[in-house]
Amino acid sequence: MKYPNIEAERARYNLTQAELAESLSVSRATYTNWQSGRSEIPGSQIIAMTKLFGVSSDYLLGLTNPEPKPA
């Protein structure tokens, strides 16, 4: 499964895949595997991304509509 909302938030924060992976204390290859669907994202990493991006886990996983952006 691919996660376009995670990629959208990464881009919104102007982070490279390598920078996001580093902030999550994983390798870039691990992050790439998550994004390509080759491996599942651990719940602890989803929680870390919700805190980093200030969005819900449902949004990151594509289960809800896009998060409203502050004006």
QUILIN-V483053 format. One record per backbone hydrogen bond with DSSP energy under -0.5 kcal/mol. NH is the residue of the N-H (numbers start at 0). CO is the residue of the C=O. Records with the same first field share a line. If there is no record, write none. Layout:
# QUILIN-V483053
NH: CO ; CO
This chain:
# QUILIN-V483053
5: 2 ; 59
6: 2
7: 3
8: 4
9: 5
10: 6
11: 7
12: 8
13: 10
14: 9
19: 15
20: 16
21: 17
22: 18
23: 19
24: 21
25: 20
30: 26
31: 27
32: 28
33: 29
34: 30
35: 31
36: 32 ; 33
37: 32
38: 32
41: 39
44: 41
45: 41
46: 42
47: 43
48: 44
49: 45
50: 46
51: 47
52: 48
53: 49
54: 49
59: 55
60: 56
61: 58
62: 57
63: 57
